[in-house]
Amino acid sequence: MVGRIQCISPIDGNVYVEREQASSDEALDSLLRANKAFRAWRHVPLEERQTLLNRAVDIFVSKRDAIAEEITWQLGRPITQSPSEVAGFEERARHMIDIAPRHLMDQAVEPRQGFNRFIRHQPMGVVLVVAPWNYPYLTSVNAIIPALMAGNAVVLKHSAQTPLCAERYAEVFAEAGLPDDVFQFLHLDHDTTLGVIEEADVNFVAFTGSVEAGRMMQRAAADRFVRTALELGGKDPAYVRPDADLDFAIDNLVDGAFFNAGQSCCAIERIYVHADLYDRFVDGFVSKVGEYSLGDPLKPETSLGPMVKAAGADFVRAQVDEAVARGARSLVNPQDFPADRPGTPYCAPRVLVDVNHEMRVMTEESFGPVIGIMKVEDDDDAVQMMNDSRFGLTASVWTRDEKAALAIGDRVVTGTFFMNRCDYLDPALAWTGVKDSGRGCTLSELGYLQLTRPKSFHLRTGA
């Protein structure tokens, strides 16, 4: 019997959206139709695909207010912050659409008399995008738009927490005139998703989610040699050098740690501060966190909404309690945030000092509004601490010395290295991770290499 999915809004604990799940047979039929649609779509001229997808982006942006409100109800993100996801969607989509012609054209090799030789970037076929709830459009647009631009068909399986996002994509593409079945979505449970990867004619899987779920995706794809791109967890560090602009670093790192209630794979989760600045940094950081208002995300004065689930909030509280029991000090009193209540998704921000890497809060992904701050003696000490992690998604250094930043960045094992910024994806740069943060990449010209396969043409034109 096919079940149903429910989006329980963290705002009030009530069912916001309920949908019937697709059965295994329905999923397989959808993929068959996607393969049929792909065979025609791949031959649509690139300029026409570009025009059509730009039209889809226009339509999406025109619906920004309704989309932002849906994001807030599904995730609990403050209503003043949800529109930023629409803006980020547009930035990434436009960039990938704009660069497609020069990165999908035939690649010439050195000329040889009597031969015409080149490499053509051909679409993979059907791309299955498995997207998470925390940034429902920003995580999915990275694969969906370039996959379609490259001539692939796309089937989207979105989180049960964000079913309306999948439906918005379908609505927008239909209004823009995308041919039938080139884009489809499926509301699926986890087991059916894995079964689809194992059995169906899927040519590429783009997955964003937890490390353990990524391993399951990889195992499901292994027997059919299906290529996968896996964007998984993070425990992203920041290092504040003694020459940093202190106020600027504090403002940006507080936002990097607590925006979206810390529910981001590239949120700042641990901070290392040079001893010369440590006390002033901690005082300023705690003061800035005290300006947050935890509460109803539909109210414009709210700057910190609930986490998506009570279980996630209780996980953060458990990490904090364990760290305090081991000697850490918590510098923010949850009682200053009356909405914070155990057993609910409303979780006050936590700032911990006297922490070390024996504590889970400094080594295990928190995915919530908590940060640990450690004192370090020099650059070498900071690099050692930053690299002491099974994750490697992003890392940042806060300094006025670009040469020093580059030297540190060359030593830190990470997919993206920032100087004086954090928690941001530049669509011109490859978005990628190392270690347990995953493999493969999206965005930039390299994102198109993942979503196509090279085919060599070796034509003898003369004797």
C-alpha positions as CSV (number, residue, x, y, z in Angstrom):
1,M,0.0,0.0,0.0
2,V,1.4,3.4,-1.0
3,G,1.8,5.8,1.9
4,R,1.6,9.5,2.3
5,I,4.1,12.2,3.2
6,Q,3.4,15.0,5.6
7,C,5.2,18.3,6.0
8,I,4.7,19.2,9.6
9,S,5.4,23.0,9.9
10,P,7.8,23.8,12.7
11,I,6.0,27.0,13.2
12,D,2.9,25.4,14.9
13,G,3.4,21.7,14.7
14,N,0.5,21.2,12.3
15,V,0.3,19.5,8.9
16,Y,1.1,22.1,6.3
17,V,1.2,19.9,3.2
18,E,0.2,16.2,2.7
19,R,0.8,14.3,-0.5
20,E,0.5,10.7,-1.7
21,Q,3.7,8.9,-2.4
22,A,4.4,7.5,-5.8
23,S,4.6,3.7,-6.0
24,S,7.6,1.9,-7.4
25,D,5.6,1.2,-10.6
26,E,4.7,4.9,-10.9
27,A,8.3,5.9,-10.4
28,L,9.6,3.4,-13.0
29,D,7.0,4.7,-15.5
30,S,8.0,8.3,-14.9
31,L,11.6,7.4,-15.6
32,L,10.6,5.6,-18.8
33,R,8.8,8.7,-20.0
34,A,11.8,10.8,-19.0
35,N,14.1,8.7,-21.2
36,K,11.7,9.1,-24.1
37,A,11.5,12.9,-23.6
38,F,15.3,13.1,-23.3
39,R,15.8,11.6,-26.8
40,A,14.0,14.6,-28.3
41,W,15.1,17.3,-25.8
42,R,18.8,16.6,-26.4
43,H,18.4,17.7,-30.0
44,V,16.7,21.0,-29.2
45,P,19.2,23.7,-30.1
46,L,21.2,25.1,-27.2
47,E,19.9,28.7,-27.9
48,E,16.3,27.5,-27.6
49,R,17.0,25.7,-24.3
50,Q,18.7,28.9,-23.1
51,T,15.7,31.0,-24.0
52,L,13.2,28.6,-22.4
53,L,15.1,28.2,-19.1
54,N,15.6,32.0,-18.8
55,R,11.9,32.3,-19.2
56,A,11.4,29.8,-16.4
57,V,13.7,31.8,-14.2
58,D,11.7,34.9,-14.9
59,I,8.5,33.1,-13.9
60,F,10.0,31.8,-10.8
61,V,11.2,35.2,-9.7
62,S,7.8,36.7,-10.4
63,K,6.4,34.3,-7.8
64,R,8.9,35.3,-5.1
65,D,6.5,36.4,-2.5
66,A,4.4,33.2,-2.5
67,I,7.5,31.1,-2.7
68,A,9.2,32.9,0.2
69,E,6.1,32.4,2.4
70,E,6.0,28.6,1.5
71,I,9.7,28.3,2.5
72,T,8.9,29.9,5.9
73,W,6.0,27.6,6.6
74,Q,7.9,24.5,5.5
75,L,11.2,25.3,7.2
76,G,10.5,27.9,9.9
77,R,13.0,30.3,8.4
78,P,12.1,34.0,9.2
79,I,9.9,35.6,6.6
80,T,12.4,38.4,6.2
81,Q,15.1,36.0,5.2
82,S,13.3,33.6,2.9
83,P,13.3,35.9,-0.1
84,S,17.1,35.6,-0.2
85,E,16.7,32.0,-1.4
86,V,14.8,33.3,-4.5
87,A,17.6,35.8,-5.2
88,G,20.2,33.1,-4.8
89,F,18.3,30.8,-7.1
90,E,18.2,33.4,-9.8
91,E,21.9,34.2,-9.4
92,R,23.0,30.6,-9.8
93,A,20.5,29.8,-12.6
94,R,21.3,32.8,-14.7
95,H,25.1,32.2,-14.4
96,M,24.8,28.5,-15.4
97,I,22.5,29.4,-18.3
98,D,24.8,32.2,-19.5
99,I,28.0,30.2,-19.5
100,A,26.5,27.1,-21.1
101,P,27.2,27.9,-24.8
102,R,31.0,28.3,-24.3
103,H,31.3,25.3,-22.0
104,L,29.1,22.9,-24.0
105,M,30.6,23.6,-27.4
106,D,32.8,21.1,-29.2
107,Q,36.3,21.0,-27.8
108,A,38.9,21.2,-30.6
109,V,42.3,19.6,-30.4
110,E,45.5,20.5,-32.2
111,P,45.0,20.4,-36.0
112,R,46.3,17.5,-38.0
113,Q,46.3,17.5,-41.8
114,G,43.7,15.1,-43.2
115,F,41.7,14.8,-40.0
116,N,38.9,16.5,-38.2
117,R,39.2,15.7,-34.5
118,F,37.2,17.1,-31.6
119,I,35.5,16.2,-28.3
120,R,31.8,16.6,-27.9
121,H,30.1,17.0,-24.5
122,Q,27.0,14.9,-24.8
123,P,24.2,14.7,-22.2
124,M,24.1,11.8,-19.8
125,G,20.4,11.0,-20.2
126,V,18.1,11.0,-17.1
127,V,19.5,12.9,-14.1
128,L,17.9,12.0,-10.7
129,V,18.2,14.9,-8.3
130,V,17.6,14.0,-4.7
131,A,17.4,17.3,-2.7
132,P,17.2,18.2,1.0
133,W,14.9,20.6,2.8
134,N,17.3,23.1,4.4
135,Y,17.9,25.2,1.3
136,P,15.3,23.5,-1.0
137,Y,15.9,25.7,-4.1
138,L,19.6,26.5,-3.6
139,T,20.6,22.9,-3.3
140,S,18.5,21.7,-6.2
141,V,19.1,24.5,-8.7
142,N,22.8,23.6,-8.7
143,A,22.0,20.4,-10.6
144,I,18.6,21.0,-12.2
145,I,19.3,24.0,-14.4
146,P,22.7,22.9,-15.8
147,A,21.4,19.4,-16.3
148,L,18.5,20.7,-18.5
149,M,20.8,23.2,-20.3
150,A,23.1,20.3,-21.2
151,G,20.3,18.4,-22.8
152,N,19.4,15.9,-20.0
153,A,16.0,15.1,-18.7
154,V,15.5,15.6,-14.9
155,V,13.5,13.8,-12.3
156,L,13.4,15.5,-8.9
157,K,12.9,13.7,-5.6
158,H,12.6,16.4,-3.0
159,S,12.5,16.1,0.8
160,A,9.1,15.2,2.4
161,Q,9.5,18.4,4.4
162,T,9.5,20.5,1.2
163,P,7.1,19.0,-1.3
164,L,5.9,22.3,-2.6
165,C,9.3,23.2,-3.9
166,A,9.2,20.2,-6.3
167,E,5.7,21.2,-7.4
168,R,6.8,24.9,-7.9
169,Y,9.6,23.7,-10.3
170,A,7.1,21.7,-12.3
171,E,4.7,24.7,-12.4
172,V,7.3,27.1,-13.5
173,F,8.7,24.8,-16.2
174,A,5.3,24.1,-17.6
175,E,4.4,27.8,-17.8
176,A,7.7,28.4,-19.6
177,G,6.9,25.8,-22.2
178,L,9.3,23.0,-21.3
179,P,8.3,19.9,-23.3
180,D,6.3,17.2,-21.4
181,D,8.3,14.8,-19.2
182,V,11.6,16.6,-19.7
183,F,11.3,17.6,-16.0
184,Q,9.3,15.6,-13.6
185,F,9.1,15.3,-9.8
186,L,8.3,12.3,-7.6
187,H,7.2,12.2,-4.0
188,L,9.0,9.1,-2.8
189,D,10.1,7.4,0.4
190,H,13.7,6.5,1.0
191,D,13.5,2.8,0.1
192,T,11.7,3.5,-3.2
193,T,14.3,6.1,-4.1
194,L,17.1,3.6,-3.6
195,G,15.2,1.0,-5.6
196,V,14.8,3.4,-8.5
197,I,18.5,4.0,-8.5
198,E,19.2,0.2,-8.5
199,E,16.7,-0.8,-11.1
200,A,15.6,2.1,-13.3
201,D,17.3,3.7,-16.3
202,V,18.9,6.5,-14.4
203,N,22.2,7.8,-15.8
204,F,23.3,10.2,-13.1
205,V,22.4,10.9,-9.4
206,A,22.9,14.3,-7.8
207,F,22.4,13.9,-4.1
208,T,22.6,16.4,-1.2
209,G,22.1,15.1,2.3
210,S,23.7,13.2,5.2
211,V,26.8,11.2,5.0
212,E,25.0,7.9,5.8
213,A,22.4,8.6,3.2
214,G,25.1,9.4,0.7
215,R,26.7,6.0,1.4
216,M,23.3,4.3,0.7
217,M,23.0,6.2,-2.6
218,Q,26.5,5.2,-3.6
219,R,25.8,1.5,-2.8
220,A,22.5,1.6,-4.8
221,A,24.3,3.0,-7.8
222,A,27.4,0.7,-7.7
223,D,26.1,-2.3,-9.5
224,R,24.9,-0.3,-12.5
225,F,28.0,1.9,-12.6
226,V,25.7,5.0,-12.3
227,R,27.7,8.1,-11.7
228,T,27.0,10.0,-8.5
229,A,27.7,13.5,-7.1
230,L,27.4,13.6,-3.4
231,E,27.2,16.8,-1.3
232,L,27.2,15.6,2.2
233,G,27.9,17.0,5.7
234,G,30.1,19.7,7.0
235,K,31.8,21.0,10.2
236,D,33.1,24.1,8.7
237,P,35.8,26.0,10.6
238,A,36.8,29.7,10.7
239,Y,40.1,31.1,11.9
240,V,40.4,34.7,13.1
241,R,44.0,36.0,12.8
242,P,45.4,38.7,15.0
243,D,45.3,41.3,12.1
244,A,41.6,40.6,11.4
245,D,39.0,43.5,11.2
246,L,37.4,42.4,14.5
247,D,33.9,43.9,14.1
248,F,33.6,42.8,10.5
249,A,34.7,39.2,11.5
250,I,32.2,39.1,14.4
251,D,29.3,40.3,12.3
252,N,29.9,37.9,9.5
253,L,30.7,34.9,11.7
254,V,27.6,35.3,13.9
255,D,25.5,35.4,10.7
256,G,27.5,32.4,9.2
257,A,26.8,30.4,12.3
258,F,23.1,31.2,13.0
259,F,21.5,32.1,9.7
260,N,18.7,29.6,9.0
261,A,19.2,28.4,12.6
262,G,22.5,27.0,11.6
263,Q,20.9,24.4,9.3
264,S,23.3,24.6,6.5
265,C,26.0,22.2,5.3
266,C,28.4,25.2,5.0
267,A,27.4,27.0,8.2
268,I,30.2,28.0,10.5
269,E,30.3,25.3,13.2
270,R,33.7,25.9,15.0
271,I,35.8,29.0,15.3
272,Y,39.5,29.3,16.2
273,V,40.7,32.7,17.4
274,H,44.3,33.9,17.8
275,A,45.1,34.5,21.5
276,D,45.8,38.2,20.9
277,L,42.1,38.8,19.9
278,Y,40.4,35.9,21.7
279,D,38.8,37.7,24.7
280,R,37.6,40.7,22.6
281,F,36.3,38.4,19.9
282,V,34.3,36.3,22.4
283,D,32.8,39.3,24.1
284,G,31.8,40.9,20.8
285,F,30.4,37.6,19.5
286,V,28.2,37.0,22.6
287,S,27.0,40.6,22.5
288,K,26.0,40.2,18.8
289,V,24.2,36.9,19.5
290,G,22.2,38.6,22.2
291,E,20.6,40.8,19.6
292,Y,18.8,37.8,18.0
293,S,15.1,37.4,18.6
294,L,13.8,33.8,18.6
295,G,10.2,33.3,17.8
296,D,7.4,33.1,15.3
297,P,9.2,33.3,11.9
298,L,6.1,35.0,10.3
299,K,6.7,38.1,12.4
300,P,9.1,40.6,10.9
301,E,10.9,41.2,14.1
302,T,12.0,37.6,14.4
303,S,15.6,37.0,13.4
304,L,15.9,33.4,14.5
305,G,13.2,30.9,13.7
306,P,12.6,27.3,14.9
307,M,14.7,24.4,13.7
308,V,12.8,22.2,11.2
309,K,12.2,19.4,13.8
310,A,12.2,19.2,17.6
311,A,14.5,16.2,17.3
312,G,17.2,18.4,15.7
313,A,16.8,21.0,18.4
314,D,17.1,18.3,21.2
315,F,20.2,17.0,19.4
316,V,21.8,20.4,19.7
317,R,20.9,20.7,23.4
318,A,22.4,17.2,24.0
319,Q,25.7,18.3,22.4
320,V,25.7,21.4,24.6
321,D,24.9,19.5,27.8
322,E,27.6,16.9,27.0
323,A,30.2,19.7,26.4
324,V,29.3,21.5,29.6
325,A,29.6,18.3,31.5
326,R,33.1,17.9,30.1
327,G,34.2,21.4,31.2
328,A,32.9,23.8,28.5
329,R,31.2,27.0,29.4
330,S,28.0,28.2,27.8
331,L,28.0,32.0,27.5
332,V,24.4,32.5,26.3
333,N,21.5,31.9,28.8
334,P,18.6,30.2,27.0
335,Q,16.3,31.9,29.5
336,D,17.1,35.2,27.6
337,F,15.2,33.6,24.7
338,P,11.7,32.7,26.2
339,A,10.6,30.8,23.1
340,D,13.3,28.1,23.7
341,R,11.6,25.1,25.1
342,P,13.0,21.5,25.3
343,G,11.0,19.1,23.1
344,T,10.1,21.8,20.6
345,P,12.0,23.0,17.5
346,Y,12.5,26.5,19.1
347,C,16.1,26.4,20.1
348,A,18.1,29.4,21.5
349,P,21.5,30.1,20.1
350,R,24.4,28.6,22.1
351,V,28.0,29.9,22.3
352,L,30.5,27.6,24.0
353,V,34.1,28.3,25.1
354,D,36.7,26.1,26.9
355,V,35.9,23.5,24.3
356,N,38.2,20.9,22.8
357,H,38.2,18.2,20.2
358,E,37.2,15.6,22.7
359,M,33.7,17.1,22.6
360,R,31.2,16.1,20.0
361,V,30.1,19.7,19.5
362,M,33.6,20.4,17.9
363,T,33.8,17.2,15.8
364,E,30.3,16.0,15.0
365,E,28.0,18.0,12.6
366,S,25.5,20.0,14.7
367,F,23.3,21.4,12.0
368,G,21.8,23.9,14.5
369,P,22.4,27.2,16.3
370,V,25.5,26.3,18.3
371,I,29.1,27.3,18.0
372,G,32.3,26.4,19.8
373,I,35.1,28.9,20.0
374,M,38.7,27.9,20.8
375,K,41.9,29.9,21.4
376,V,44.9,29.2,19.1
377,E,48.5,30.4,19.3
378,D,49.5,30.8,15.7
379,D,48.7,29.9,12.1
380,D,50.1,26.4,12.5
381,D,48.0,25.7,15.5
382,A,44.9,26.9,13.6
383,V,45.6,24.8,10.5
384,Q,46.1,21.7,12.6
385,M,42.7,22.3,14.4
386,M,40.9,23.1,11.1
387,N,42.1,19.9,9.5
388,D,41.2,17.8,12.5
389,S,37.9,16.8,11.1
390,R,36.4,14.0,9.0
391,F,34.7,16.8,6.9
392,G,36.0,19.2,4.3
393,L,33.4,21.4,2.7
394,T,34.4,25.0,3.4
395,A,36.8,26.9,5.6
396,S,37.5,30.6,6.1
397,V,40.2,32.8,7.4
398,W,39.7,36.4,8.6
399,T,42.7,38.6,8.0
400,R,44.0,41.7,6.2
401,D,46.9,39.7,4.8
402,E,46.0,38.0,1.5
403,K,49.4,36.4,1.2
404,A,49.0,34.7,4.6
405,A,45.5,33.7,3.7
406,L,46.7,32.0,0.5
407,A,49.4,30.2,2.4
408,I,46.9,28.9,5.0
409,G,44.3,28.1,2.3
410,D,46.9,25.9,0.5
411,R,47.3,23.8,3.7
412,V,43.6,23.5,4.8
413,V,41.9,20.4,3.4
414,T,38.6,21.7,2.1
415,G,36.6,22.1,-1.0
416,T,36.2,25.9,-0.8
417,F,38.5,28.3,1.1
418,F,37.3,31.8,1.9
419,M,39.1,34.9,3.1
420,N,36.8,37.4,4.9
421,R,33.6,35.7,4.0
422,C,31.7,32.5,4.6
423,D,28.5,30.5,4.0
424,Y,28.3,31.5,0.4
425,L,28.4,29.8,-3.0
426,D,29.8,31.7,-5.9
427,P,28.3,30.1,-9.0
428,A,31.5,30.8,-11.0
429,L,33.4,28.5,-8.7
430,A,33.2,24.8,-8.3
431,W,31.1,23.7,-5.3
432,T,32.8,20.6,-4.0
433,G,33.9,18.8,-0.9
434,V,36.5,16.4,0.3
435,K,36.6,13.6,2.9
436,D,33.1,12.9,4.3
437,S,31.8,16.1,2.8
438,G,31.4,14.2,-0.5
439,R,32.7,14.1,-4.0
440,G,32.0,15.6,-7.4
441,C,31.0,19.2,-7.9
442,T,28.3,21.5,-9.1
443,L,28.3,25.0,-10.5
444,S,31.0,26.7,-12.6
445,E,32.2,25.2,-15.9
446,L,33.2,22.1,-14.1
447,G,29.6,21.4,-13.2
448,Y,28.9,20.9,-16.8
449,L,31.6,18.3,-17.1
450,Q,29.8,16.3,-14.5
451,L,26.5,16.4,-16.3
452,T,27.8,15.4,-19.7
453,R,30.0,12.7,-21.0
454,P,32.9,13.2,-23.5
455,K,32.6,11.6,-26.9
456,S,35.6,11.8,-29.2
457,F,35.1,12.3,-33.0
458,H,38.1,11.2,-35.1
459,L,37.3,11.8,-38.7
460,R,39.7,11.1,-41.6
461,T,39.0,13.6,-44.3
462,G,41.9,13.0,-46.6
463,A,44.1,10.2,-47.8
